[in-house]
């Protein structure tokens, strides 16, 4: 199709979108560790839930493992990084027992949830964790307490039938990446059942980045013919953004990891596209997707900005002496 025949398309580009401060910090930790100590740097679990990021770090010398015993004997002096999702207490204990040097890249906001759960437990409360079974963050949070001291609640139905193990006070925390609306429904169900015996955390569990990205999607979704969320299928916060877009009025919403996953034959005759990215999705892929639409449409980009994020979580002291340059992060940030 000739350039002048391209149909007009407005892209509503959400802001905030993409990397949050915790994800940015975790990736920086791996990059800086590689600069300071050289390859290999081992990473337990995906540092963040994004294949593009993982592969980019692998190209730079990171080696991803699921358990510490996978580190070869002759690499025991190599650093090992724990992912942004957090780990059970047993993991750093295992690292110390193996005399491994580890860098804990757990997001500070996830660490805050760990502390809130432990505070409930210290106050004699049975802990309820609202979250998704099997998610690394949930495994890490439950692993802060002894087995039997915390119960997972995934749905309103589970909240309505949950029976505490003993007649004790209850305290809840939530996975940081959940939908605000879904979490509110579960909390209401628990409050209806347990009243004053149920205690909220001393601080909000759902992180600012999750809330901000959902708010931007809510603003951009109404009237969108198609809404794309950049993110991985195993990224909880990215999947929630798809659900939020559909509930907020997008005619259709899809999760894609790269421009190559866009089902162009099904895109159809659209005039408004909503576009956002989960907290572990790099900006360079957002640029890639916009460029792909510009090849096919006469694109006008409108910003749907609902908040400005200024949070910055510094890396640990052990690697602060290493300079982080724009070029070091260009593989995820592009020219920014």
N, C-alpha and C positions, 0 to 999 in steps of 0.2 A: 504493500500500500504506500502510495506516495506520501511525503511528509505532510502536505496540505490537506490530505484526506483523513488524517488521524482524528478520531472522535475526542471531544474534550473530556477530561477526567479531573475531578478535584480529589486530591489525596488529603484527608484530614490526619495529620501526623501528630500523634499524642506526645505530650510532654507533662510529666516525666515518662520516660520509657527506658528500656535496656538496663545496663548495669546499675546496681545499687552500690552503696559504699562498701557493704560487706563482701560482695562478689568482686568488686574492683580490688579490694585489699587482698583477698585470697589469691587472685591471679598475680598480683604484684609480688606476693610472698614467694611464689614458685619462680617467677622471673628473676627476682633478686637473689634467691638461693642459688640458681643456676649461674648467675654472674659471679657470685662470691665463692662458691665451692666447686663449680664446674659440674659437668654431667658425670654420672646420673644423679638426679634428685628424684627420690621415690615419692609418690603421692598415693596415700591410702584412699581409695574410692575416687570417683570423678571429683576434681576440685570444685567444680560447679556442674550443673546438669546442662552441658552444651557440648555436643560432639565437635563442633568447629573449634571451640576453645581448647578442648582436650587434645585434638590432633595438632593444633598450633604449638602447644606446649611439648607434645611428644617430639615434634620436629626440632625443638630446641634442647632436647635431652632429658625431659621428664619421663619417668617410667611409672605407669599407673598399675597399682596392685589392689587387691581386695583385703588381704590380711598381711600382717607384718612378717609371718613366717616365709612369705614369698621372696623376701630380700635375701640374695645369696650371701653366704658366709664371707666371701671376699669383698662384699660391699657394705659391711656392717658400719663402716665409718661414714657412709654417705648419709646426707640428711633425709628425713622422711617428713612429709607435710601431711597434716590431717585436714580433711576437706572443710569447706565453709559450713556444711550442714551440722557439724558437731559430732562428737563420738562418745560412746559410753565411757565411764570412768575406767573400765577394764582395759581400754586401748592404751592410754598413756602408761598405765601400770605395767602392761605387757612390754611396752617400749623400754621402760626403765629396767625391767628384768632382763631384757636382751641387750642392755647397754647401747641403745640406739640414740642418736641425736635427733630430736624431733622439733618441728615448728608447728604450732597449733594454729591453723587458719580459721578456726571456728568464728563465724560472724559474731561480733559483740552483742548483737540483739538476740541471737540464739543463746549465747552464754547468759544473757539476762533472764531468759525463760528458765534455763537450768537453775539459776539462783532462786527464782521465784518458786519453782517446784520444791527445792530443798528447804526454802523458808516455810512453806506449808507443812512439810514433813516435820520440821523442828518444832512447829507449833502444835503437833499432835494430830494433824489432819491427814486423812487419806486423800491422795492426789488423783485428780481426774485430768487426763490429758486429752484435749479435743484435737484430733488429727487423723491422718490416714495411715493405716497399718502398713508396715514395710518401708515407709519413707525413711531415708537415712536420718533426717532430723528427729523423727519420732523415736527411732531406735536409740539415737544419742540421748534424747531427753529422758526416756524411760530408763536408760542405763545409768543415770545419775543417782538412782534410788535402788534400794534392795527390791528383789522380786517380791511382789505382793503389796508393795507400798504405793503402787500407781496403777490405775486402770485406764485403758484407752476407750474413748467414746468417739465413734465416727459419724453417727447420724442422730437425727431427732428421735427416731424409733428406738435406738439403743439408749438414749438418754431417758426415754419414758419407761424402759424396763430395767434399767440398771439397779442392781441391789448392792449396796456397800457391803464389804466383807465383814465389818463389825459396826456397832452403833457408835460411830465417831463423827466428828465434824469433817466436812469435806472442803477441799480447796482445788480450784481448777486453774489450768494454764492452757494455752493453745499453741498449736504449730504456727509459726510466724507467717506462713504463705497462704493461709486459707482465705476464702471469700468472706468478707465482713458479714454479708447477709446470712450465709449458711451458718457461720459461727454464732451469730446472734440468735438464730432459731434454736440451736442446741442449748445455748446458755439459758434461754427463756424456759425451755422444757425442764432443765435441771432446777431452775429457780422455782418453778411451779411445784415441783415435787419436794424439794428439800428446804425451801425458804431460808430462814436465818442460819441453818446448819451449813449452807453453801457459802464459801468465801471466794471473792474474786482475787486475782493477783494484785500485788501492790502497785504494779504498773502494767500498761497495756501489753499484751503478748503479740498481737498481729503487728508486724513492723510497719514503720512509716512508709517504706518503699512499696510494700504490697498495697496499702491503702491509697497512696498517691497514684499508682499505676491504674488501679481500679477506678478511681475518680476521673482520671483523664479519659479512660475508655467510655465511661458513662456519658461524658460530655460529647464525645465524638461519634458515638454509635447511632443515635437517633437519625433516621433518614439515610444511613449508609446502605448501599446496595450490596456491598461485600465488606467484611472486616477481616483483616489478616493480623494475626498475632505471631510474631517471630519467637520461636522457642522450641524446646525439645519435648517429645511425648512424655518423658519422665520428669519434666519440670512442673511441680505442683502449681506454682504461682502463674506460669504461662497458661496452663489448662484452665485455671480459674478466670483468667482474662477473657478467654473464648466464651465461657459461660456468662460472664458479666456483659460482654458485648451483645450476646443474643437476648439477654433479659432487658437490656437498655434500649433495644429497638433496631439493631442491625438486622437486615433481612436474612443475612447468612454470615457465619463467622467460621474461620478455619485457622488451624495451627499449622505453621510451616517452619521448616528449619533453614531452608535456602530458597532462592528464587526458582531453582530447578524443580521444586516441589509444588509450585503454583499450578493448579489444573487449568491451564489456559483455555482448553476446549470447553470448560464449564463456566468460565468467568462471565461470558455473555455480554450483553449490552448494558454496561454499568456506567454511571455518571459520578457516583461518589464512593470512594474507597476509604475506609478507616484503616489506620495502620499503627500498631504499637508493637512493643517487644517486652518479653518477660525479663525479670531481673538478672538472668544469667545469659541473655542474648547480646552478642556484640553489635555495636553500632555499624560496623562495616557491612553486616548483612542487611541492615535496614537500608543503607545506601545502595546495595546491590539490588534490592527489590524495587526501590524507586527508579533506578536506572532501567530495570526490565520493563516497568510500566511506561517509561518515557519512550522506549522503542516502539511501543504499540499504541500509545495514546498521546494526545496533546495535554500534558500534565500541568496542573496548577497545584502547588502545595500550600495548604493552609495549616497553621499550627493550632492545635487544641491544647493549650497549656493551662493547667489547673493549679500548679504549685511549682515552686523553685526549690531544688534540693541543694543544700550547701554542706551536708554531712561529709566528713572525711575521717576514716578510721586509720590511724597510723599503724604501720607494721611493727613487729616486735623489735626490741632493742638489738638483738643479735645481728640483724641485717640492715639497720638504719644507716650504717656507714657506707652503704653502696648507693651510688647515684642511679636513679631511675630516670631514663630519658624518654622523650616522646617516641623515639625510634623503637625503644624496647617494647612499647605497647601498641605500636602501629598495626600489628597483626590482628588486633581486635578493635582498635579505635579508628583505623584508617588515618586520614591526614589530620584528625583533630588533635 
